[in-house]
Amino acid sequence: MLHNCPFCHHENSTLYKNDEELREGVFCDIFECKECKTFYPCPRMDENEIEAFHSRLYTHEKYSQSDPTKPVSQRNIFFKKLISPIGSDRNIMDFIRRSMDTKGNALDIGAFTGRFVYILKSLGFNAYGLEKDKGASAFAAEKGLDVFVSSFPDNISAELSQIGFSLITVMETIYYFSDLKKSLTKINDMLHPGGFLLIKCHQGKSKYYKGDKNSYFKRYGDYVQGIPTLASIRYWLQETGFEVQHKVIGTSPRVFLLDDVKIPSFLYKILNRIGSLHSKINDSLHTENADQLIVLAKKTKGN
């Protein structure tokens, strides 16, 4: 077990929230690093414990529950973009198109069955993925996607090690890097000069975690290493050779309804979309409490 910050590697921290319930039913405290402002469980799993936990986690996973190569509909795109969460496939694709030239090599770290690899490929990149779960990687390969079995950052295939990338994405997996500084430094090394890093993540100061209803482990899982906040992401990127180019606030749809209210399905959908639009506006005004963060950073240092 580890007791230090996954980025700064020291124990200079303060208790942020105590007795958070893990999925396995035990309890753990959440600390905030005084230097980088990262939230992290103490204790947290080391690499060997993560590997053992992960091998149990996906033993019975059904990879075929969804098709990673399902095309993203472009119909009624303006209306769909308006009511859809910013983190939806359609809006992420539009964001990437507006932010960079969609050519060259792109890599998705923590690709699972390859959904985001497919999206990068659809945008025009030579798209690759890294995934530690062999079953998920094999399923992606069956769908024609180049997803390599790898445990980042120490076990990268020789083929990918020789490739430079224009874009590297970390979509809801940055929480599981046991050494955040080492991992982000490695990403910097793998990028071409001027290349981009795209991070999508739930963040620790979301209103979702206010009070005692929702534990941090409910979303992040029992082997979470570091829980990002807006302040900590900025610190991580600055310290590892990146500059934040754009900041987009993601949000999950929220509904203004009680669970036991019975209404027609079409009206439910309308109110759900109104809730989503309201959330997008609210989170854009209150960045530090947004449910998700989507951050695009540009490599400014390194070879």
TABELPE-V650328 format. One record per backbone hydrogen bond with DSSP energy under -1.0 kcal/mol. NH is the residue of the N-H (numbers start at 0). CO is the residue of the C=O. E is the energy in kcal/mol with one decimal. If there is no record, write none. Layout:
BEGIN
nh = (NH	NH)
co = (CO	CO)
e = (E	E)
END
This chain:
BEGIN
nh = (1	4	8	12	13	15	16	19	21	24	27	29	30	31	32	33	36	38	39	41	43	49	50	51	52	53	54	55	56	57	58	60	64	69	79	80	81	82	83	87	91	92	93	94	95	96	97	99	102	105	106	107	108	109	110	113	117	118	119	120	121	122	124	125	126	127	128	129	130	136	137	138	139	140	141	143	144	146	147	149	154	160	162	164	165	166	167	168	169	171	175	176	179	182	183	184	185	186	187	188	189	191	194	195	196	197	198	199	200	202	203	205	206	208	209	217	219	220	223	224	225	226	232	233	234	235	236	237	238	241	242	244	245	247	260	267	268	269	270	271	272	273	274	275	276	277	278	279	280	281	282	283	284	285	288	289	291	292	293	294	295	296	297	298	299	300)
co = (43	9	4	10	31	29	29	27	25	21	19	16	39	13	37	11	32	226	30	28	1	45	46	47	48	49	50	51	52	53	55	57	61	66	75	76	77	78	79	84	87	88	89	90	91	92	93	95	100	125	166	127	168	129	129	110	113	114	115	116	117	118	119	103	124	105	145	107	147	132	133	134	135	136	137	140	139	144	128	130	150	156	159	189	104	104	195	106	197	199	172	173	5	178	179	180	181	182	183	184	185	164	191	165	296	167	294	169	292	290	227	202	288	205	206	214	215	216	220	174	174	38	228	229	230	231	232	233	234	236	297	295	295	293	257	263	264	265	266	267	268	269	270	271	272	273	274	275	276	277	278	279	280	281	285	286	249	200	247	198	245	196	242	194	240	240)
e = (-3.6	-2.7	-1.6	-1.7	-2.1	-2.8	-2.1	-2.7	-3.0	-1.7	-2.2	-3.4	-2.9	-2.9	-2.7	-2.4	-1.4	-1.9	-2.4	-2.1	-2.7	-2.5	-2.4	-2.1	-2.4	-3.1	-1.9	-1.1	-1.9	-1.5	-1.0	-1.1	-1.2	-1.5	-2.7	-2.7	-1.9	-1.9	-1.8	-2.2	-2.6	-2.5	-1.9	-2.3	-2.4	-2.2	-2.0	-1.6	-1.8	-2.4	-2.1	-2.2	-2.8	-2.0	-2.7	-2.4	-2.4	-1.7	-2.6	-2.4	-2.4	-1.5	-2.0	-3.1	-1.1	-2.2	-2.2	-2.5	-2.5	-2.2	-2.5	-2.1	-2.2	-2.1	-1.9	-1.9	-2.2	-1.5	-3.2	-1.3	-1.9	-1.9	-1.5	-2.1	-2.7	-1.4	-2.3	-3.0	-2.8	-3.2	-1.9	-1.1	-2.0	-2.2	-2.6	-2.1	-2.0	-2.1	-2.1	-2.1	-1.7	-3.1	-2.5	-2.7	-2.9	-2.3	-2.7	-1.9	-2.3	-1.5	-3.2	-1.6	-1.0	-1.7	-1.6	-1.2	-1.9	-1.3	-1.2	-2.9	-1.6	-3.8	-2.5	-1.8	-1.9	-3.0	-2.5	-2.2	-2.3	-2.6	-2.2	-2.4	-1.6	-2.9	-1.8	-2.1	-2.2	-1.8	-2.6	-2.3	-2.1	-2.1	-2.4	-2.0	-2.4	-2.5	-2.2	-2.1	-2.0	-2.5	-2.9	-1.6	-1.0	-1.0	-1.7	-1.6	-1.7	-2.8	-2.7	-2.6	-1.6	-3.0	-3.1	-3.1	-2.5	-1.5)
END
